[in-house]
Amino acid sequence: MQHIDFELEGGHVELNQLLKLCGLCDSGGAGKALVASGAVRVDGATESRKTAKIRAGQVVALGDVEVHVRGGSVA
């Protein structure tokens, strides 16, 4: 299992953008397609909302990659 630590800037990041920023897909649109396919889990549950607000402390998983969202202050 690969682990990525993502340092959040601000209060949240949209799920499709997080996938792009972590290099798990090439674009926000590709991120939306991954979410729509049912391949993305947030805190262990399949997430179907493409622009779900991901906040510090959450874990996003795609295949064998886990993204741990850290930090972030409310902007």
N, CA, C and O atoms as a Tripos MOL2 file, in Angstrom:
@<TRIPOS>MOLECULE
protein
  300   299    75     0     0
PROTEIN
NO_CHARGES

@<TRIPOS>ATOM
      1 N           0.8510   -1.1920    0.0000 N.3       1 MET1
      2 CA          0.0000    0.0000    0.0000 C.3       1 MET1
      3 C           0.8820    1.2360    0.0000 C.2       1 MET1
      4 O           1.7550    1.3820    0.8550 O.2       1 MET1
      5 N           0.6570    2.1160   -0.9500 N.am      2 GLN2
      6 CA          1.3960    3.3730   -1.0310 C.3       2 GLN2
      7 C           0.6420    4.4320   -0.2280 C.2       2 GLN2
      8 O          -0.5820    4.5310   -0.3050 O.2       2 GLN2
      9 N           1.3990    5.2290    0.5520 N.am      3 HIS3
     10 CA          0.7990    6.3010    1.3490 C.3       3 HIS3
     11 C           1.2950    7.6440    0.8360 C.2       3 HIS3
     12 O           2.4880    7.8310    0.5990 O.2       3 HIS3
     13 N           0.3650    8.5730    0.6690 N.am      4 ILE4
     14 CA          0.6910    9.9460    0.2770 C.3       4 ILE4
     15 C           0.1510   10.8620    1.3580 C.2       4 ILE4
     16 O          -1.0150   10.7530    1.7350 O.2       4 ILE4
     17 N           0.9830   11.7640    1.8640 N.am      5 ASP5
     18 CA          0.5160   12.7910    2.7880 C.3       5 ASP5
     19 C           0.2380   14.0420    1.9760 C.2       5 ASP5
     20 O           1.1150   14.5420    1.2720 O.2       5 ASP5
     21 N          -0.9830   14.5470    2.0750 N.am      6 PHE6
     22 CA         -1.3800   15.7540    1.3540 C.3       6 PHE6
     23 C          -1.6070   16.8630    2.3630 C.2       6 PHE6
     24 O          -2.4420   16.7290    3.2580 O.2       6 PHE6
     25 N          -0.8720   17.9560    2.2250 N.am      7 GLU7
     26 CA         -0.9990   19.0970    3.1330 C.3       7 GLU7
     27 C          -2.0860   20.0270    2.5920 C.2       7 GLU7
     28 O          -1.9420   20.6280    1.5280 O.2       7 GLU7
     29 N          -3.1560   20.1260    3.3420 N.am      8 LEU8
     30 CA         -4.3060   20.9180    2.9370 C.3       8 LEU8
     31 C          -4.0470   22.4040    3.1460 C.2       8 LEU8
     32 O          -3.5150   22.8110    4.1790 O.2       8 LEU8
     33 N          -4.4220   23.2040    2.1660 N.am      9 GLU9
     34 CA         -4.3560   24.6610    2.2940 C.3       9 GLU9
     35 C          -5.7900   25.1550    2.3120 C.2       9 GLU9
     36 O          -6.5050   25.0180    1.3190 O.2       9 GLU9
     37 N          -6.2150   25.7210    3.4150 N.am     10 GLY10
     38 CA         -7.6020   26.1460    3.5580 C.3      10 GLY10
     39 C          -8.4090   25.0730    4.2620 C.2      10 GLY10
     40 O          -7.8470   24.1350    4.8270 O.2      10 GLY10
     41 N          -9.7130   25.2100    4.2290 N.am     11 GLY11
     42 CA        -10.5910   24.3240    4.9870 C.3      11 GLY11
     43 C         -10.8840   22.9910    4.3380 C.2      11 GLY11
     44 O         -11.1300   22.0050    5.0320 O.2      11 GLY11
     45 N         -10.8600   22.9430    2.9930 N.am     12 HIS12
     46 CA        -11.1800   21.6900    2.3050 C.3      12 HIS12
     47 C         -10.6400   21.7170    0.8770 C.2      12 HIS12
     48 O         -10.2030   22.7530    0.3760 O.2      12 HIS12
     49 N         -10.6840   20.5480    0.2350 N.am     13 VAL13
     50 CA        -10.3620   20.4180   -1.1820 C.3      13 VAL13
     51 C         -11.4090   19.4880   -1.7860 C.2      13 VAL13
     52 O         -11.8260   18.5240   -1.1460 O.2      13 VAL13
     53 N         -11.8350   19.7740   -3.0170 N.am     14 GLU14
     54 CA        -12.7970   18.8980   -3.6770 C.3      14 GLU14
     55 C         -12.1120   17.5840   -4.0470 C.2      14 GLU14
     56 O         -10.9450   17.5600   -4.4370 O.2      14 GLU14
     57 N         -12.8620   16.5000   -3.9160 N.am     15 LEU15
     58 CA        -12.3110   15.1610   -4.1250 C.3      15 LEU15
     59 C         -11.6500   15.0150   -5.4890 C.2      15 LEU15
     60 O         -10.5310   14.5100   -5.5720 O.2      15 LEU15
     61 N         -12.3150   15.4450   -6.5620 N.am     16 ASN16
     62 CA        -11.7290   15.2810   -7.8900 C.3      16 ASN16
     63 C         -10.4250   16.0700   -8.0270 C.2      16 ASN16
     64 O          -9.5060   15.6260   -8.7140 O.2      16 ASN16
     65 N         -10.3380   17.2320   -7.3800 N.am     17 GLN17
     66 CA         -9.1180   18.0380   -7.4280 C.3      17 GLN17
     67 C          -8.0080   17.3990   -6.5960 C.2      17 GLN17
     68 O          -6.8370   17.4630   -6.9710 O.2      17 GLN17
     69 N          -8.3670   16.7900   -5.4810 N.am     18 LEU18
     70 CA         -7.3790   16.1030   -4.6500 C.3      18 LEU18
     71 C          -6.7000   14.9830   -5.4410 C.2      18 LEU18
     72 O          -5.4810   14.8200   -5.3830 O.2      18 LEU18
     73 N          -7.4980   14.2200   -6.1750 N.am     19 LEU19
     74 CA         -6.9310   13.1370   -6.9840 C.3      19 LEU19
     75 C          -5.9370   13.6860   -8.0000 C.2      19 LEU19
     76 O          -4.8840   13.0910   -8.2310 O.2      19 LEU19
     77 N          -6.2750   14.8290   -8.6100 N.am     20 LYS20
     78 CA         -5.3840   15.4600   -9.5870 C.3      20 LYS20
     79 C          -4.1180   15.9740   -8.9020 C.2      20 LYS20
     80 O          -3.0100   15.7280   -9.3780 O.2      20 LYS20
     81 N          -4.2810   16.6810   -7.7990 N.am     21 LEU21
     82 CA         -3.1370   17.2830   -7.1080 C.3      21 LEU21
     83 C          -2.1520   16.2400   -6.5930 C.2      21 LEU21
     84 O          -0.9570   16.5110   -6.4860 O.2      21 LEU21
     85 N          -2.6500   15.0530   -6.2760 N.am     22 CYS22
     86 CA         -1.7870   13.9720   -5.7840 C.3      22 CYS22
     87 C          -1.1730   13.1560   -6.9260 C.2      22 CYS22
     88 O          -0.3850   12.2420   -6.6820 O.2      22 CYS22
     89 N          -1.5300   13.4830   -8.1570 N.am     23 GLY23
     90 CA         -0.9630   12.7740   -9.3030 C.3      23 GLY23
     91 C          -1.6150   11.4360   -9.5870 C.2      23 GLY23
     92 O          -1.0470   10.6010  -10.2920 O.2      23 GLY23
     93 N          -2.8160   11.2260   -9.0390 N.am     24 LEU24
     94 CA         -3.5050    9.9510   -9.2590 C.3      24 LEU24
     95 C          -4.3150    9.9550  -10.5520 C.2      24 LEU24
     96 O          -4.7900    8.9100  -10.9980 O.2      24 LEU24
     97 N          -4.4710   11.1470  -11.1570 N.am     25 CYS25
     98 CA         -5.1050   11.2780  -12.4650 C.3      25 CYS25
     99 C          -4.5700   12.5540  -13.1120 C.2      25 CYS25
    100 O          -3.9230   13.3700  -12.4550 O.2      25 CYS25
    101 N          -4.8440   12.7150  -14.3950 N.am     26 ASP26
    102 CA         -4.2610   13.8270  -15.1530 C.3      26 ASP26
    103 C          -5.0350   15.1330  -15.0560 C.2      26 ASP26
    104 O          -4.4760   16.2050  -15.2890 O.2      26 ASP26
    105 N          -6.3330   15.0520  -14.7110 N.am     27 SER27
    106 CA         -7.1550   16.2680  -14.7050 C.3      27 SER27
    107 C          -8.3110   16.1150  -13.7330 C.2      27 SER27
    108 O          -8.5970   15.0190  -13.2500 O.2      27 SER27
    109 N          -8.9700   17.2330  -13.4540 N.am     28 GLY28
    110 CA        -10.1560   17.1890  -12.6080 C.3      28 GLY28
    111 C         -11.2550   16.3490  -13.2340 C.2      28 GLY28
    112 O         -11.9930   15.6550  -12.5360 O.2      28 GLY28
    113 N         -11.3580   16.4140  -14.5580 N.am     29 GLY29
    114 CA        -12.3500   15.6040  -15.2660 C.3      29 GLY29
    115 C         -12.0760   14.1180  -15.1240 C.2      29 GLY29
    116 O         -12.9970   13.3200  -14.9490 O.2      29 GLY29
    117 N         -10.8080   13.7540  -15.2010 N.am     30 ALA30
    118 CA        -10.4380   12.3450  -15.0110 C.3      30 ALA30
    119 C         -10.7330   11.9280  -13.5770 C.2      30 ALA30
    120 O         -11.1330   10.7920  -13.3240 O.2      30 ALA30
    121 N         -10.5350   12.8530  -12.6370 N.am     31 GLY31
    122 CA        -10.8610   12.5750  -11.2340 C.3      31 GLY31
    123 C         -12.3470   12.3150  -11.0620 C.2      31 GLY31
    124 O         -12.7450   11.4090  -10.3310 O.2      31 GLY31
    125 N         -13.1670   13.1140  -11.7380 N.am     32 LYS32
    126 CA        -14.6160   12.9200  -11.6690 C.3      32 LYS32
    127 C         -15.0020   11.5500  -12.2170 C.2      32 LYS32
    128 O         -15.8790   10.8810  -11.6720 O.2      32 LYS32
    129 N         -14.3390   11.1370  -13.3010 N.am     33 ALA33
    130 CA        -14.6360    9.8300  -13.9050 C.3      33 ALA33
    131 C         -14.2630    8.7000  -12.9470 C.2      33 ALA33
    132 O         -14.9840    7.7080  -12.8430 O.2      33 ALA33
    133 N         -13.1330    8.8500  -12.2460 N.am     34 LEU34
    134 CA        -12.7350    7.8270  -11.2750 C.3      34 LEU34
    135 C         -13.7540    7.7050  -10.1530 C.2      34 LEU34
    136 O         -14.1120    6.6010   -9.7410 O.2      34 LEU34
    137 N         -14.2170    8.8510   -9.6630 N.am     35 VAL35
    138 CA        -15.2220    8.8340   -8.5950 C.3      35 VAL35
    139 C         -16.5090    8.1990   -9.1060 C.2      35 VAL35
    140 O         -17.1060    7.3690   -8.4200 O.2      35 VAL35
    141 N         -16.9350    8.5780  -10.2920 N.am     36 ALA36
    142 CA        -18.1770    8.0410  -10.8730 C.3      36 ALA36
    143 C         -18.1060    6.5280  -11.0710 C.2      36 ALA36
    144 O         -19.1280    5.8450  -11.0210 O.2      36 ALA36
    145 N         -16.9050    6.0090  -11.2960 N.am     37 SER37
    146 CA        -16.7470    4.5690  -11.5310 C.3      37 SER37
    147 C         -16.8430    3.7550  -10.2420 C.2      37 SER37
    148 O         -16.9110    2.5270  -10.2830 O.2      37 SER37
    149 N         -16.8470    4.4370   -9.1070 N.am     38 GLY38
    150 CA        -16.9300    3.7310   -7.8230 C.3      38 GLY38
    151 C         -15.5920    3.2780   -7.2900 C.2      38 GLY38
    152 O         -15.5380    2.4780   -6.3550 O.2      38 GLY38
    153 N         -14.4990    3.7760   -7.8700 N.am     39 ALA39
    154 CA        -13.1630    3.3150   -7.4960 C.3      39 ALA39
    155 C         -12.5650    4.0440   -6.3000 C.2      39 ALA39
    156 O         -11.5390    3.6210   -5.7670 O.2      39 ALA39
    157 N         -13.2020    5.1470   -5.8680 N.am     40 VAL40
    158 CA        -12.6190    5.9910   -4.8230 C.3      40 VAL40
    159 C         -13.3630    5.7890   -3.5080 C.2      40 VAL40
    160 O         -14.5930    5.7940   -3.4670 O.2      40 VAL40
    161 N         -12.5860    5.6090   -2.4220 N.am     41 ARG41
    162 CA        -13.1620    5.4680   -1.0900 C.3      41 ARG41
    163 C         -12.6830    6.6140   -0.2110 C.2      41 ARG41
    164 O         -11.5310    7.0390   -0.3030 O.2      41 ARG41
    165 N         -13.5720    7.1110    0.6390 N.am     42 VAL42
    166 CA        -13.2250    8.1310    1.6210 C.3      42 VAL42
    167 C         -13.5390    7.5580    2.9940 C.2      42 VAL42
    168 O         -14.6800    7.1950    3.2790 O.2      42 VAL42
    169 N         -12.5310    7.4820    3.8320 N.am     43 ASP43
    170 CA        -12.6730    6.9010    5.1720 C.3      43 ASP43
    171 C         -13.3010    5.5080    5.1070 C.2      43 ASP43
    172 O         -14.1200    5.1480    5.9520 O.2      43 ASP43
    173 N         -12.9100    4.7310    4.0970 N.am     44 GLY44
    174 CA        -13.3390    3.3410    3.9830 C.3      44 GLY44
    175 C         -14.6380    3.1090    3.2370 C.2      44 GLY44
    176 O         -14.9760    1.9600    2.9500 O.2      44 GLY44
    177 N         -15.3820    4.1690    2.9120 N.am     45 ALA45
    178 CA        -16.6630    4.0180    2.2190 C.3      45 ALA45
    179 C         -16.5540    4.5610    0.7950 C.2      45 ALA45
    180 O         -15.9120    5.5850    0.5640 O.2      45 ALA45
    181 N         -17.1790    3.8760   -0.1510 N.am     46 THR46
    182 CA        -17.1800    4.3530   -1.5330 C.3      46 THR46
    183 C         -17.8470    5.7210   -1.5870 C.2      46 THR46
    184 O         -18.9300    5.9230   -1.0390 O.2      46 THR46
    185 N         -17.1860    6.6510   -2.2540 N.am     47 GLU47
    186 CA        -17.6970    8.0210   -2.3690 C.3      47 GLU47
    187 C         -18.1730    8.2590   -3.7960 C.2      47 GLU47
    188 O         -17.4190    8.0470   -4.7460 O.2      47 GLU47
    189 N         -19.4190    8.7000   -3.9520 N.am     48 SER48
    190 CA        -19.9640    8.9340   -5.2930 C.3      48 SER48
    191 C         -20.0800   10.4130   -5.6330 C.2      48 SER48
    192 O         -20.3680   10.7580   -6.7790 O.2      48 SER48
    193 N         -19.8610   11.2910   -4.6620 N.am     49 ARG49
    194 CA        -19.9410   12.7330   -4.9310 C.3      49 ARG49
    195 C         -18.5920   13.2060   -5.4670 C.2      49 ARG49
    196 O         -17.5930   13.2080   -4.7490 O.2      49 ARG49
    197 N         -18.5780   13.6020   -6.7260 N.am     50 LYS50
    198 CA        -17.3240   13.9610   -7.4000 C.3      50 LYS50
    199 C         -16.6290   15.1520   -6.7570 C.2      50 LYS50
    200 O         -15.4000   15.2220   -6.7450 O.2      50 LYS50
    201 N         -17.4080   16.0920   -6.2200 N.am     51 THR51
    202 CA        -16.8190   17.2890   -5.6200 C.3      51 THR51
    203 C         -17.0160   17.2930   -4.0970 C.2      51 THR51
    204 O         -17.1470   18.3540   -3.4880 O.2      51 THR51
    205 N         -17.0360   16.1090   -3.4930 N.am     52 ALA52
    206 CA        -17.1600   16.0210   -2.0330 C.3      52 ALA52
    207 C         -16.0450   16.8340   -1.3860 C.2      52 ALA52
    208 O         -14.9090   16.8220   -1.8610 O.2      52 ALA52
    209 N         -16.3630   17.5300   -0.3170 N.am     53 LYS53
    210 CA        -15.3750   18.3410    0.3830 C.3      53 LYS53
    211 C         -14.5550   17.4440    1.3110 C.2      53 LYS53
    212 O         -15.0770   16.8590    2.2600 O.2      53 LYS53
    213 N         -13.2680   17.3550    1.0140 N.am     54 ILE54
    214 CA        -12.3570   16.5360    1.8010 C.3      54 ILE54
    215 C         -11.6210   17.4530    2.7700 C.2      54 ILE54
    216 O         -11.0630   18.4770    2.3770 O.2      54 ILE54
    217 N         -11.6320   17.0690    4.0380 N.am     55 ARG55
    218 CA        -11.0500   17.9070    5.0840 C.3      55 ARG55
    219 C          -9.9050   17.1760    5.7870 C.2      55 ARG55
    220 O          -9.7210   15.9700    5.6220 O.2      55 ARG55
    221 N          -9.1470   17.9300    6.5680 N.am     56 ALA56
    222 CA         -8.0170   17.3570    7.3140 C.3      56 ALA56
    223 C          -8.4980   16.1810    8.1610 C.2      56 ALA56
    224 O          -9.5730   16.2200    8.7610 O.2      56 ALA56
    225 N          -7.6780   15.1400    8.1910 N.am     57 GLY57
    226 CA         -7.9870   13.9530    8.9780 C.3      57 GLY57
    227 C          -8.6430   12.8460    8.1870 C.2      57 GLY57
    228 O          -8.7360   11.7160    8.6650 O.2      57 GLY57
    229 N          -9.1010   13.1480    6.9840 N.am     58 GLN58
    230 CA         -9.7440   12.1170    6.1760 C.3      58 GLN58
    231 C          -8.7100   11.3510    5.3640 C.2      58 GLN58
    232 O          -7.6230   11.8490    5.0730 O.2      58 GLN58
    233 N          -9.0840   10.1140    5.0030 N.am     59 VAL59
    234 CA         -8.2200    9.2590    4.1890 C.3      59 VAL59
    235 C          -8.9760    8.9040    2.9140 C.2      59 VAL59
    236 O         -10.0930    8.3870    2.9580 O.2      59 VAL59
    237 N          -8.3450    9.1910    1.7770 N.am     60 VAL60
    238 CA         -8.9170    8.8920    0.4680 C.3      60 VAL60
    239 C          -8.1160    7.7480   -0.1340 C.2      60 VAL60
    240 O          -6.8860    7.7940   -0.1540 O.2      60 VAL60
    241 N          -8.8010    6.7280   -0.6220 N.am     61 ALA61
    242 CA         -8.1140    5.5680   -1.1860 C.3      61 ALA61
    243 C          -8.5470    5.3360   -2.6290 C.2      61 ALA61
    244 O          -9.7230    5.4540   -2.9750 O.2      61 ALA61
    245 N          -7.5690    5.0070   -3.4550 N.am     62 LEU62
    246 CA         -7.7990    4.6410   -4.8540 C.3      62 LEU62
    247 C          -6.8670    3.4850   -5.1520 C.2      62 LEU62
    248 O          -5.6470    3.6530   -5.1680 O.2      62 LEU62
    249 N          -7.4380    2.3060   -5.3900 N.am     63 GLY63
    250 CA         -6.6060    1.1200   -5.6130 C.3      63 GLY63
    251 C          -5.7520    0.8510   -4.3930 C.2      63 GLY63
    252 O          -6.2650    0.7350   -3.2810 O.2      63 GLY63
    253 N          -4.4380    0.7500   -4.6000 N.am     64 ASP64
    254 CA         -3.5350    0.4660   -3.4870 C.3      64 ASP64
    255 C          -2.8540    1.7290   -2.9630 C.2      64 ASP64
    256 O          -1.8080    1.6500   -2.3200 O.2      64 ASP64
    257 N          -3.4510    2.9000   -3.2400 N.am     65 VAL65
    258 CA         -2.8900    4.1760   -2.7830 C.3      65 VAL65
    259 C          -3.8310    4.8040   -1.7610 C.2      65 VAL65
    260 O          -5.0370    4.9040   -1.9890 O.2      65 VAL65
    261 N          -3.2640    5.2250   -0.6300 N.am     66 GLU66
    262 CA         -4.0280    5.9590    0.3820 C.3      66 GLU66
    263 C          -3.4690    7.3620    0.4990 C.2      66 GLU66
    264 O          -2.2590    7.5470    0.6220 O.2      66 GLU66
    265 N          -4.3530    8.3530    0.4600 N.am     67 VAL67
    266 CA         -3.9670    9.7460    0.6330 C.3      67 VAL67
    267 C          -4.4570   10.1890    2.0050 C.2      67 VAL67
    268 O          -5.6570   10.1780    2.2810 O.2      67 VAL67
    269 N          -3.5160   10.5770    2.8590 N.am     68 HIS68
    270 CA         -3.8480   11.0680    4.1960 C.3      68 HIS68
    271 C          -3.8170   12.5930    4.1480 C.2      68 HIS68
    272 O          -2.7750   13.1980    3.8940 O.2      68 HIS68
    273 N          -4.9760   13.2050    4.3970 N.am     69 VAL69
    274 CA         -5.1040   14.6570    4.3190 C.3      69 VAL69
    275 C          -4.7190   15.2480    5.6710 C.2      69 VAL69
    276 O          -5.2820   14.8890    6.7050 O.2      69 VAL69
    277 N          -3.7600   16.1530    5.6440 N.am     70 ARG70
    278 CA         -3.2020   16.7250    6.8680 C.3      70 ARG70
    279 C          -3.4070   18.2330    6.9120 C.2      70 ARG70
    280 O          -3.6160   18.8810    5.8860 O.2      70 ARG70
    281 N          -3.3410   18.7740    8.1190 N.am     71 GLY71
    282 CA         -3.2830   20.2180    8.3240 C.3      71 GLY71
    283 C          -4.5030   20.9510    7.8170 C.2      71 GLY71
    284 O          -5.6240   20.4430    7.8500 O.2      71 GLY71
    285 N          -4.2550   22.1480    7.3520 N.am     72 GLY72
    286 CA         -5.3360   22.9690    6.8360 C.3      72 GLY72
    287 C          -5.9620   23.8160    7.9160 C.2      72 GLY72
    288 O          -6.2820   23.3370    9.0040 O.2      72 GLY72
    289 N          -6.1260   25.0660    7.6020 N.am     73 SER73
    290 CA         -6.8090   25.9730    8.5170 C.3      73 SER73
    291 C          -8.0260   26.5190    7.8160 C.2      73 SER73
    292 O          -8.0400   26.6300    6.5900 O.2      73 SER73
    293 N          -9.0230   26.8530    8.5560 N.am     74 VAL74
    294 CA        -10.2450   27.3850    7.9610 C.3      74 VAL74
    295 C          -9.9470   28.7580    7.3960 C.2      74 VAL74
    296 O          -9.4800   29.6460    8.1090 O.2      74 VAL74
    297 N         -10.2150   28.9260    6.1280 N.am     75 ALA75
    298 CA         -9.9110   30.1930    5.4600 C.3      75 ALA75
    299 C         -11.1080   31.1040    5.4500 C.2      75 ALA75
    300 O         -11.0340   32.2160    4.9270 O.2      75 ALA75
@<TRIPOS>BOND
     1     1     2 1
     2     2     3 1
     3     3     4 2
     4     3     5 am
     5     5     6 1
     6     6     7 1
     7     7     8 2
     8     7     9 am
     9     9    10 1
    10    10    11 1
    11    11    12 2
    12    11    13 am
    13    13    14 1
    14    14    15 1
    15    15    16 2
    16    15    17 am
    17    17    18 1
    18    18    19 1
    19    19    20 2
    20    19    21 am
    21    21    22 1
    22    22    23 1
    23    23    24 2
    24    23    25 am
    25    25    26 1
    26    26    27 1
    27    27    28 2
    28    27    29 am
    29    29    30 1
    30    30    31 1
    31    31    32 2
    32    31    33 am
    33    33    34 1
    34    34    35 1
    35    35    36 2
    36    35    37 am
    37    37    38 1
    38    38    39 1
    39    39    40 2
    40    39    41 am
    41    41    42 1
    42    42    43 1
    43    43    44 2
    44    43    45 am
    45    45    46 1
    46    46    47 1
    47    47    48 2
    48    47    49 am
    49    49    50 1
    50    50    51 1
    51    51    52 2
    52    51    53 am
    53    53    54 1
    54    54    55 1
    55    55    56 2
    56    55    57 am
    57    57    58 1
    58    58    59 1
    59    59    60 2
    60    59    61 am
    61    61    62 1
    62    62    63 1
    63    63    64 2
    64    63    65 am
    65    65    66 1
    66    66    67 1
    67    67    68 2
    68    67    69 am
    69    69    70 1
    70    70    71 1
    71    71    72 2
    72    71    73 am
    73    73    74 1
    74    74    75 1
    75    75    76 2
    76    75    77 am
    77    77    78 1
    78    78    79 1
    79    79    80 2
    80    79    81 am
    81    81    82 1
    82    82    83 1
    83    83    84 2
    84    83    85 am
    85    85    86 1
    86    86    87 1
    87    87    88 2
    88    87    89 am
    89    89    90 1
    90    90    91 1
    91    91    92 2
    92    91    93 am
    93    93    94 1
    94    94    95 1
    95    95    96 2
    96    95    97 am
    97    97    98 1
    98    98    99 1
    99    99   100 2
   100    99   101 am
   101   101   102 1
   102   102   103 1
   103   103   104 2
   104   103   105 am
   105   105   106 1
   106   106   107 1
   107   107   108 2
   108   107   109 am
   109   109   110 1
   110   110   111 1
   111   111   112 2
   112   111   113 am
   113   113   114 1
   114   114   115 1
   115   115   116 2
   116   115   117 am
   117   117   118 1
   118   118   119 1
   119   119   120 2
   120   119   121 am
   121   121   122 1
   122   122   123 1
   123   123   124 2
   124   123   125 am
   125   125   126 1
   126   126   127 1
   127   127   128 2
   128   127   129 am
   129   129   130 1
   130   130   131 1
   131   131   132 2
   132   131   133 am
   133   133   134 1
   134   134   135 1
   135   135   136 2
   136   135   137 am
   137   137   138 1
   138   138   139 1
   139   139   140 2
   140   139   141 am
   141   141   142 1
   142   142   143 1
   143   143   144 2
   144   143   145 am
   145   145   146 1
   146   146   147 1
   147   147   148 2
   148   147   149 am
   149   149   150 1
   150   150   151 1
   151   151   152 2
   152   151   153 am
   153   153   154 1
   154   154   155 1
   155   155   156 2
   156   155   157 am
   157   157   158 1
   158   158   159 1
   159   159   160 2
   160   159   161 am
   161   161   162 1
   162   162   163 1
   163   163   164 2
   164   163   165 am
   165   165   166 1
   166   166   167 1
   167   167   168 2
   168   167   169 am
   169   169   170 1
   170   170   171 1
   171   171   172 2
   172   171   173 am
   173   173   174 1
   174   174   175 1
   175   175   176 2
   176   175   177 am
   177   177   178 1
   178   178   179 1
   179   179   180 2
   180   179   181 am
   181   181   182 1
   182   182   183 1
   183   183   184 2
   184   183   185 am
   185   185   186 1
   186   186   187 1
   187   187   188 2
   188   187   189 am
   189   189   190 1
   190   190   191 1
   191   191   192 2
   192   191   193 am
   193   193   194 1
   194   194   195 1
   195   195   196 2
   196   195   197 am
   197   197   198 1
   198   198   199 1
   199   199   200 2
   200   199   201 am
   201   201   202 1
   202   202   203 1
   203   203   204 2
   204   203   205 am
   205   205   206 1
   206   206   207 1
   207   207   208 2
   208   207   209 am
   209   209   210 1
   210   210   211 1
   211   211   212 2
   212   211   213 am
   213   213   214 1
   214   214   215 1
   215   215   216 2
   216   215   217 am
   217   217   218 1
   218   218   219 1
   219   219   220 2
   220   219   221 am
   221   221   222 1
   222   222   223 1
   223   223   224 2
   224   223   225 am
   225   225   226 1
   226   226   227 1
   227   227   228 2
   228   227   229 am
   229   229   230 1
   230   230   231 1
   231   231   232 2
   232   231   233 am
   233   233   234 1
   234   234   235 1
   235   235   236 2
   236   235   237 am
   237   237   238 1
   238   238   239 1
   239   239   240 2
   240   239   241 am
   241   241   242 1
   242   242   243 1
   243   243   244 2
   244   243   245 am
   245   245   246 1
   246   246   247 1
   247   247   248 2
   248   247   249 am
   249   249   250 1
   250   250   251 1
   251   251   252 2
   252   251   253 am
   253   253   254 1
   254   254   255 1
   255   255   256 2
   256   255   257 am
   257   257   258 1
   258   258   259 1
   259   259   260 2
   260   259   261 am
   261   261   262 1
   262   262   263 1
   263   263   264 2
   264   263   265 am
   265   265   266 1
   266   266   267 1
   267   267   268 2
   268   267   269 am
   269   269   270 1
   270   270   271 1
   271   271   272 2
   272   271   273 am
   273   273   274 1
   274   274   275 1
   275   275   276 2
   276   275   277 am
   277   277   278 1
   278   278   279 1
   279   279   280 2
   280   279   281 am
   281   281   282 1
   282   282   283 1
   283   283   284 2
   284   283   285 am
   285   285   286 1
   286   286   287 1
   287   287   288 2
   288   287   289 am
   289   289   290 1
   290   290   291 1
   291   291   292 2
   292   291   293 am
   293   293   294 1
   294   294   295 1
   295   295   296 2
   296   295   297 am
   297   297   298 1
   298   298   299 1
   299   299   300 2
@<TRIPOS>SUBSTRUCTURE
     1 MET1         2 RESIDUE 1 A MET
     2 GLN2         6 RESIDUE 1 A GLN
     3 HIS3        10 RESIDUE 1 A HIS
     4 ILE4        14 RESIDUE 1 A ILE
     5 ASP5        18 RESIDUE 1 A ASP
     6 PHE6        22 RESIDUE 1 A PHE
     7 GLU7        26 RESIDUE 1 A GLU
     8 LEU8        30 RESIDUE 1 A LEU
     9 GLU9        34 RESIDUE 1 A GLU
    10 GLY10       38 RESIDUE 1 A GLY
    11 GLY11       42 RESIDUE 1 A GLY
    12 HIS12       46 RESIDUE 1 A HIS
    13 VAL13       50 RESIDUE 1 A VAL
    14 GLU14       54 RESIDUE 1 A GLU
    15 LEU15       58 RESIDUE 1 A LEU
    16 ASN16       62 RESIDUE 1 A ASN
    17 GLN17       66 RESIDUE 1 A GLN
    18 LEU18       70 RESIDUE 1 A LEU
    19 LEU19       74 RESIDUE 1 A LEU
    20 LYS20       78 RESIDUE 1 A LYS
    21 LEU21       82 RESIDUE 1 A LEU
    22 CYS22       86 RESIDUE 1 A CYS
    23 GLY23       90 RESIDUE 1 A GLY
    24 LEU24       94 RESIDUE 1 A LEU
    25 CYS25       98 RESIDUE 1 A CYS
    26 ASP26      102 RESIDUE 1 A ASP
    27 SER27      106 RESIDUE 1 A SER
    28 GLY28      110 RESIDUE 1 A GLY
    29 GLY29      114 RESIDUE 1 A GLY
    30 ALA30      118 RESIDUE 1 A ALA
    31 GLY31      122 RESIDUE 1 A GLY
    32 LYS32      126 RESIDUE 1 A LYS
    33 ALA33      130 RESIDUE 1 A ALA
    34 LEU34      134 RESIDUE 1 A LEU
    35 VAL35      138 RESIDUE 1 A VAL
    36 ALA36      142 RESIDUE 1 A ALA
    37 SER37      146 RESIDUE 1 A SER
    38 GLY38      150 RESIDUE 1 A GLY
    39 ALA39      154 RESIDUE 1 A ALA
    40 VAL40      158 RESIDUE 1 A VAL
    41 ARG41      162 RESIDUE 1 A ARG
    42 VAL42      166 RESIDUE 1 A VAL
    43 ASP43      170 RESIDUE 1 A ASP
    44 GLY44      174 RESIDUE 1 A GLY
    45 ALA45      178 RESIDUE 1 A ALA
    46 THR46      182 RESIDUE 1 A THR
    47 GLU47      186 RESIDUE 1 A GLU
    48 SER48      190 RESIDUE 1 A SER
    49 ARG49      194 RESIDUE 1 A ARG
    50 LYS50      198 RESIDUE 1 A LYS
    51 THR51      202 RESIDUE 1 A THR
    52 ALA52      206 RESIDUE 1 A ALA
    53 LYS53      210 RESIDUE 1 A LYS
    54 ILE54      214 RESIDUE 1 A ILE
    55 ARG55      218 RESIDUE 1 A ARG
    56 ALA56      222 RESIDUE 1 A ALA
    57 GLY57      226 RESIDUE 1 A GLY
    58 GLN58      230 RESIDUE 1 A GLN
    59 VAL59      234 RESIDUE 1 A VAL
    60 VAL60      238 RESIDUE 1 A VAL
    61 ALA61      242 RESIDUE 1 A ALA
    62 LEU62      246 RESIDUE 1 A LEU
    63 GLY63      250 RESIDUE 1 A GLY
    64 ASP64      254 RESIDUE 1 A ASP
    65 VAL65      258 RESIDUE 1 A VAL
    66 GLU66      262 RESIDUE 1 A GLU
    67 VAL67      266 RESIDUE 1 A VAL
    68 HIS68      270 RESIDUE 1 A HIS
    69 VAL69      274 RESIDUE 1 A VAL
    70 ARG70      278 RESIDUE 1 A ARG
    71 GLY71      282 RESIDUE 1 A GLY
    72 GLY72      286 RESIDUE 1 A GLY
    73 SER73      290 RESIDUE 1 A SER
    74 VAL74      294 RESIDUE 1 A VAL
    75 ALA75      298 RESIDUE 1 A ALA
